[in-house]
Amino acid sequence: MKYSDFIQESSAMLLIDYDVGTMKLIKNLPLTEVEKNTLTLAKVAKLLKIPVVLTSTLNNAVSLSIAEVASFKT
């Protein structure tokens, strides 16, 4: 398989399962650190001008602070 360089036009950042229930299952890091890291990833995506896809298994159940990701328009 041939790999090519990263290009913005064919890239996206996928953040999977950021609902309240799933976030509570994280035991190896404090929730605030996970949220901070996620928002940092979203900011990087904005700087790189790539879209962010944030998934949740429940409608309207995204963790409140993680919901800030939606404000980062790419």
N, C-alpha and C positions, 0 to 999 in steps of 0.2 A: 504494500500500500504506500502510495506517495503522499507525503504531507506537504502542505503549503504554508506560507507565512500567515500569521493572523491578519485578517482584514475586517474592518468594521462592517462593511456591507453584507458580509455573510456570517455575522456573529450575533449572539444573544446571550444574556446571562439568565440562567434558570435557577430560581430559589424555590425549593420544593418543601411543601408541608409546613408552612408557617402559621398554622392555626393555634389557638390558645391551648387546646388539649395536647397537641404534639410538643409544643414548646415546654410544657410542664414535665414531659418525659425526659428531658435532657438533665443528666445527673453529673456529668463530668466537668461542666462549666457553669458559672453563675448565669442566670437568665439575662441579667443586664449586659454581661459580656457578649453573649450570643447576639443580642439585639444590636449592640454597638458594632459588632463585626459585620452583621448583615447590612446595616445602614452604610457602613464604610464600603462594602461591595457595591451597593446601589450607587453611591457617589462616584466610585470608580467607573461604573458603567456609564454614568451621565457624562463624565469627563471624556470617555472614549467614544461617546455618542453611539452606544449600542443599546438596544431595547432590553428591558428587564421584564421577565415573566415571573410572577409570584403566585405560587399555588397554595391552596388551602383545601382540606377535605370537607370543610363545612362552610356554607355561605355565610358571609358577614361575621366570621369567627376569627379573623386574623388578629393576632395580638396587637393591642392598641399602639404600642411604640413601633412595632414592625409595620403597621399601616402607614407610617410616615414614608415608606418606600414609594408609595403611590404618588407622592408629591414630587418625585424626581422625574420630571418629564425629560425624555430623551429625544 
